[in-house]
Amino acid sequence: MVFYKDLEANQFVIRGSNYHMRMDAPKRLAHIFDVNERYSDRLKRDRNGTQLQDAVLVGEGTLEGQAIATRLKHL
């Protein structure tokens, strides 16, 4: 069982399975833009939470023989 508030807090990613659920555009924008919190505070919080310094990670490789590139947004 997954609680909606937990999903919202984790940007609709289910903890444990790392499954990404659909998120509508208004919710996505709300998670991207600052809302009543200074950017520097969000940056400190997210860096501590992910243990990463970068907001976006980019990877290149192959998947079943096909060349791919992907990005992961963390902050």
N, CA, C and O atoms as a GROMACS GRO file, in nm:
protein
  300
    1MET      N    1   0.084  -0.116   0.000
    1MET     CA    2   0.000   0.000   0.000
    1MET      C    3   0.090   0.124   0.000
    1MET      O    4   0.188   0.131   0.074
    2VAL      N    5   0.056   0.220  -0.084
    2VAL     CA    6   0.132   0.344  -0.093
    2VAL      C    7   0.037   0.460  -0.066
    2VAL      O    8  -0.069   0.468  -0.128
    3PHE      N    9   0.074   0.549   0.024
    3PHE     CA   10  -0.010   0.663   0.055
    3PHE      C   11   0.018   0.777  -0.041
    3PHE      O   12   0.132   0.802  -0.079
    4TYR      N   13  -0.088   0.847  -0.079
    4TYR     CA   14  -0.078   0.955  -0.177
    4TYR      C   15   0.019   1.064  -0.131
    4TYR      O   16   0.098   1.114  -0.212
    5LYS      N   17   0.014   1.101  -0.004
    5LYS     CA   18   0.105   1.206   0.047
    5LYS      C   19   0.251   1.164   0.034
    5LYS      O   20   0.338   1.247   0.007
    6ASP      N   21   0.278   1.033   0.052
    6ASP     CA   22   0.414   0.983   0.036
    6ASP      C   23   0.456   0.990  -0.111
    6ASP      O   24   0.570   1.026  -0.142
    7LEU      N   25   0.364   0.957  -0.201
    7LEU     CA   26   0.393   0.968  -0.345
    7LEU      C   27   0.425   1.112  -0.383
    7LEU      O   28   0.523   1.138  -0.453
    8GLU      N   29   0.341   1.204  -0.337
    8GLU     CA   30   0.364   1.346  -0.368
    8GLU      C   31   0.500   1.393  -0.317
    8GLU      O   32   0.573   1.462  -0.387
    9ALA      N   33   0.532   1.354  -0.195
    9ALA     CA   34   0.659   1.397  -0.135
    9ALA      C   35   0.779   1.340  -0.209
    9ALA      O   36   0.886   1.400  -0.208
   10ASN      N   37   0.762   1.226  -0.275
   10ASN     CA   38   0.872   1.161  -0.346
   10ASN      C   39   0.857   1.178  -0.497
   10ASN      O   40   0.910   1.097  -0.574
   11GLN      N   41   0.786   1.280  -0.541
   11GLN     CA   42   0.766   1.313  -0.683
   11GLN      C   43   0.711   1.195  -0.762
   11GLN      O   44   0.751   1.171  -0.875
   12PHE      N   45   0.618   1.121  -0.700
   12PHE     CA   46   0.546   1.010  -0.762
   12PHE      C   47   0.638   0.894  -0.804
   12PHE      O   48   0.613   0.824  -0.902
   13VAL      N   49   0.745   0.876  -0.726
   13VAL     CA   50   0.831   0.759  -0.742
   13VAL      C   51   0.807   0.670  -0.621
   13VAL      O   52   0.816   0.715  -0.507
   14ILE      N   53   0.775   0.543  -0.646
   14ILE     CA   54   0.745   0.451  -0.536
   14ILE      C   55   0.876   0.402  -0.476
   14ILE      O   56   0.959   0.341  -0.544
   15ARG      N   57   0.892   0.430  -0.348
   15ARG     CA   58   1.015   0.387  -0.278
   15ARG      C   59   1.020   0.235  -0.276
   15ARG      O   60   0.917   0.168  -0.266
   16GLY      N   61   1.138   0.182  -0.285
   16GLY     CA   62   1.156   0.037  -0.284
   16GLY      C   63   1.166  -0.019  -0.424
   16GLY      O   64   1.262  -0.089  -0.456
   17SER      N   65   1.067   0.012  -0.508
   17SER     CA   66   1.069  -0.040  -0.645
   17SER      C   67   1.126   0.062  -0.742
   17SER      O   68   1.165   0.026  -0.854
   18ASN      N   69   1.132   0.190  -0.702
   18ASN     CA   70   1.179   0.300  -0.786
   18ASN      C   71   1.093   0.317  -0.911
   18ASN      O   72   1.139   0.370  -1.012
   19TYR      N   73   0.967   0.272  -0.904
   19TYR     CA   74   0.873   0.285  -1.015
   19TYR      C   75   0.824   0.429  -1.022
   19TYR      O   76   0.783   0.486  -0.921
   20HIS      N   77   0.829   0.488  -1.142
   20HIS     CA   78   0.786   0.625  -1.163
   20HIS      C   79   0.642   0.627  -1.214
   20HIS      O   80   0.613   0.580  -1.324
   21MET      N   81   0.553   0.682  -1.134
   21MET     CA   82   0.414   0.694  -1.174
   21MET      C   83   0.396   0.821  -1.257
   21MET      O   84   0.479   0.912  -1.253
   22ARG      N   85   0.287   0.825  -1.332
   22ARG     CA   86   0.258   0.945  -1.410
   22ARG      C   87   0.232   1.063  -1.317
   22ARG      O   88   0.174   1.048  -1.210
   23MET      N   89   0.277   1.180  -1.360
   23MET     CA   90   0.253   1.303  -1.287
   23MET      C   91   0.201   1.405  -1.386
   23MET      O   92   0.263   1.426  -1.491
   24ASP      N   93   0.088   1.468  -1.355
   24ASP     CA   94   0.035   1.566  -1.450
   24ASP      C   95   0.121   1.692  -1.451
   24ASP      O   96   0.202   1.714  -1.361
   25ALA      N   97   0.104   1.773  -1.554
   25ALA     CA   98   0.189   1.891  -1.575
   25ALA      C   99   0.188   1.989  -1.458
   25ALA      O  100   0.295   2.035  -1.418
   26PRO      N  101   0.072   2.024  -1.401
   26PRO     CA  102   0.076   2.118  -1.288
   26PRO      C  103   0.156   2.066  -1.169
   26PRO      O  104   0.228   2.142  -1.104
   27LYS      N  105   0.145   1.936  -1.139
   27LYS     CA  106   0.223   1.880  -1.028
   27LYS      C  107   0.372   1.880  -1.061
   27LYS      O  108   0.456   1.910  -0.975
   28ARG      N  109   0.406   1.847  -1.185
   28ARG     CA  110   0.547   1.846  -1.228
   28ARG      C  111   0.606   1.986  -1.211
   28ARG      O  112   0.716   2.002  -1.158
   29LEU      N  113   0.534   2.088  -1.257
   29LEU     CA  114   0.582   2.226  -1.245
   29LEU      C  115   0.596   2.268  -1.099
   29LEU      O  116   0.690   2.338  -1.063
   30ALA      N  117   0.503   2.225  -1.016
   30ALA     CA  118   0.509   2.260  -0.874
   30ALA      C  119   0.635   2.201  -0.809
   30ALA      O  120   0.691   2.262  -0.718
   31HIS      N  121   0.679   2.084  -0.855
   31HIS     CA  122   0.801   2.024  -0.799
   31HIS      C  123   0.928   2.088  -0.854
   31HIS      O  124   1.032   2.084  -0.789
   32ILE      N  125   0.919   2.148  -0.973
   32ILE     CA  126   1.037   2.209  -1.035
   32ILE      C  127   1.064   2.348  -0.980
   32ILE      O  128   1.178   2.381  -0.949
   33PHE      N  129   0.958   2.429  -0.968
   33PHE     CA  130   0.976   2.569  -0.930
   33PHE      C  131   0.974   2.590  -0.780
   33PHE      O  132   0.912   2.512  -0.706
   34ASP      N  133   1.041   2.695  -0.736
   34ASP     CA  134   1.044   2.730  -0.595
   34ASP      C  135   0.904   2.768  -0.549
   34ASP      O  136   0.833   2.845  -0.614
   35VAL      N  137   0.865   2.712  -0.435
   35VAL     CA  138   0.736   2.746  -0.376
   35VAL      C  139   0.760   2.777  -0.230
   35VAL      O  140   0.781   2.686  -0.149
   36ASN      N  141   0.757   2.905  -0.196
   36ASN     CA  142   0.772   2.949  -0.057
   36ASN      C  143   0.897   2.893   0.012
   36ASN      O  144   0.897   2.872   0.133
   37GLU      N  145   0.999   2.870  -0.062
   37GLU     CA  146   1.124   2.822  -0.004
   37GLU      C  147   1.239   2.877  -0.086
   37GLU      O  148   1.237   2.871  -0.209
   38ARG      N  149   1.339   2.931  -0.018
   38ARG     CA  150   1.453   2.987  -0.090
   38ARG      C  151   1.528   2.878  -0.164
   38ARG      O  152   1.536   2.764  -0.119
   39TYR      N  153   1.581   2.914  -0.279
   39TYR     CA  154   1.655   2.818  -0.361
   39TYR      C  155   1.771   2.759  -0.284
   39TYR      O  156   1.796   2.638  -0.290
   40SER      N  157   1.842   2.842  -0.210
   40SER     CA  158   1.959   2.793  -0.136
   40SER      C  159   1.917   2.689  -0.031
   40SER      O  160   1.991   2.594  -0.005
   41ASP      N  161   1.800   2.707   0.030
   41ASP     CA  162   1.750   2.608   0.127
   41ASP      C  163   1.716   2.477   0.058
   41ASP      O  164   1.749   2.370   0.108
   42ARG      N  165   1.649   2.485  -0.058
   42ARG     CA  166   1.615   2.364  -0.133
   42ARG      C  167   1.741   2.292  -0.179
   42ARG      O  168   1.749   2.169  -0.174
   43LEU      N  169   1.841   2.370  -0.223
   43LEU     CA  170   1.965   2.312  -0.271
   43LEU      C  171   2.035   2.234  -0.159
   43LEU      O  172   2.080   2.121  -0.181
   44LYS      N  173   2.046   2.293  -0.041
   44LYS     CA  174   2.107   2.225   0.074
   44LYS      C  175   2.031   2.098   0.109
   44LYS      O  176   2.091   1.993   0.131
   45ARG      N  177   1.897   2.109   0.116
   45ARG     CA  178   1.814   1.994   0.151
   45ARG      C  179   1.831   1.880   0.051
   45ARG      O  180   1.850   1.764   0.089
   46ASP      N  181   1.825   1.914  -0.077
   46ASP     CA  182   1.833   1.810  -0.180
   46ASP      C  183   1.972   1.751  -0.192
   46ASP      O  184   1.986   1.631  -0.218
   47ARG      N  185   2.075   1.832  -0.173
   47ARG     CA  186   2.212   1.777  -0.176
   47ARG      C  187   2.233   1.681  -0.060
   47ARG      O  188   2.295   1.576  -0.076
   48ASN      N  189   2.181   1.717   0.056
   48ASN     CA  190   2.193   1.627   0.171
   48ASN      C  191   2.113   1.499   0.149
   48ASN      O  192   2.156   1.391   0.188
   49GLY      N  193   1.996   1.511   0.087
   49GLY     CA  194   1.910   1.396   0.064
   49GLY      C  195   1.962   1.299  -0.040
   49GLY      O  196   1.942   1.178  -0.028
   50THR      N  197   2.030   1.351  -0.142
   50THR     CA  198   2.078   1.264  -0.251
   50THR      C  199   2.227   1.232  -0.240
   50THR      O  200   2.275   1.138  -0.303
   51GLN      N  201   2.299   1.309  -0.160
   51GLN     CA  202   2.445   1.296  -0.150
   51GLN      C  203   2.512   1.325  -0.284
   51GLN      O  204   2.623   1.278  -0.309
   52LEU      N  205   2.446   1.402  -0.370
   52LEU     CA  206   2.501   1.441  -0.500
   52LEU      C  207   2.514   1.592  -0.506
   52LEU      O  208   2.442   1.663  -0.436
   53GLN      N  209   2.606   1.641  -0.588
   53GLN     CA  210   2.626   1.785  -0.603
   53GLN      C  211   2.558   1.840  -0.728
   53GLN      O  212   2.538   1.961  -0.739
   54ASP      N  213   2.522   1.753  -0.822
   54ASP     CA  214   2.467   1.797  -0.949
   54ASP      C  215   2.317   1.775  -0.955
   54ASP      O  216   2.264   1.681  -0.896
   55ALA      N  217   2.249   1.863  -1.027
   55ALA     CA  218   2.105   1.851  -1.042
   55ALA      C  219   2.066   1.750  -1.148
   55ALA      O  220   1.958   1.691  -1.141
   56VAL      N  221   2.152   1.729  -1.246
   56VAL     CA  222   2.119   1.638  -1.356
   56VAL      C  223   2.239   1.547  -1.382
   56VAL      O  224   2.353   1.593  -1.390
   57LEU      N  225   2.211   1.418  -1.394
   57LEU     CA  226   2.313   1.322  -1.432
   57LEU      C  227   2.280   1.273  -1.572
   57LEU      O  228   2.164   1.245  -1.602
   58VAL      N  229   2.379   1.261  -1.658
   58VAL     CA  230   2.359   1.215  -1.795
   58VAL      C  231   2.442   1.090  -1.815
   58VAL      O  232   2.558   1.083  -1.774
   59GLY      N  233   2.381   0.991  -1.879
   59GLY     CA  234   2.453   0.867  -1.905
   59GLY      C  235   2.435   0.825  -2.050
   59GLY      O  236   2.330   0.849  -2.110
   60GLU      N  237   2.538   0.762  -2.105
   60GLU     CA  238   2.533   0.708  -2.240
   60GLU      C  239   2.568   0.561  -2.234
   60GLU      O  240   2.646   0.518  -2.149
   61GLY      N  241   2.510   0.484  -2.324
   61GLY     CA  242   2.541   0.342  -2.329
   61GLY      C  243   2.456   0.273  -2.434
   61GLY      O  244   2.401   0.337  -2.523
   62THR      N  245   2.447   0.143  -2.421
   62THR     CA  246   2.363   0.067  -2.513
   62THR      C  247   2.260  -0.012  -2.434
   62THR      O  248   2.284  -0.052  -2.321
   63LEU      N  249   2.146  -0.032  -2.496
   63LEU     CA  250   2.039  -0.111  -2.439
   63LEU      C  251   1.991  -0.205  -2.548
   63LEU      O  252   1.932  -0.162  -2.648
   64GLU      N  253   2.016  -0.333  -2.528
   64GLU     CA  254   1.984  -0.433  -2.630
   64GLU      C  255   2.044  -0.396  -2.765
   64GLU      O  256   1.980  -0.411  -2.869
   65GLY      N  257   2.169  -0.346  -2.762
   65GLY     CA  258   2.241  -0.314  -2.884
   65GLY      C  259   2.214  -0.176  -2.941
   65GLY      O  260   2.282  -0.135  -3.035
   66GLN      N  261   2.118  -0.104  -2.887
   66GLN     CA  262   2.085   0.030  -2.937
   66GLN      C  263   2.155   0.136  -2.852
   66GLN      O  264   2.154   0.129  -2.729
   67ALA      N  265   2.216   0.234  -2.919
   67ALA     CA  266   2.280   0.344  -2.846
   67ALA      C  267   2.172   0.431  -2.784
   67ALA      O  268   2.074   0.467  -2.850
   68ILE      N  269   2.190   0.466  -2.657
   68ILE     CA  270   2.094   0.552  -2.590
   68ILE      C  271   2.168   0.653  -2.503
   68ILE      O  272   2.284   0.633  -2.467
   69ALA      N  273   2.100   0.759  -2.471
   69ALA     CA  274   2.146   0.857  -2.372
   69ALA      C  275   2.028   0.887  -2.283
   69ALA      O  276   1.914   0.893  -2.330
   70THR      N  277   2.054   0.906  -2.155
   70THR     CA  278   1.946   0.933  -2.062
   70THR      C  279   1.992   1.037  -1.961
   70THR      O  280   2.112   1.057  -1.941
   71ARG      N  281   1.897   1.101  -1.900
   71ARG     CA  282   1.930   1.197  -1.794
   71ARG      C  283   1.841   1.170  -1.675
   71ARG      O  284   1.726   1.127  -1.690
   72LEU      N  285   1.894   1.194  -1.558
   72LEU     CA  286   1.820   1.180  -1.435
   72LEU      C  287   1.826   1.312  -1.361
   72LEU      O  288   1.934   1.362  -1.332
   73LYS      N  289   1.711   1.369  -1.331
   73LYS     CA  290   1.706   1.495  -1.256
   73LYS      C  291   1.698   1.460  -1.108
   73LYS      O  292   1.613   1.381  -1.067
   74HIS      N  293   1.787   1.519  -1.029
   74HIS     CA  294   1.786   1.491  -0.886
   74HIS      C  295   1.747   1.610  -0.801
   74HIS      O  296   1.681   1.592  -0.698
   75LEU      N  297   1.784   1.728  -0.840
   75LEU     CA  298   1.754   1.844  -0.757
   75LEU      C  299   1.643   1.925  -0.817
   75LEU      O  300   1.603   2.027  -0.761
   0.00000   0.00000   0.00000
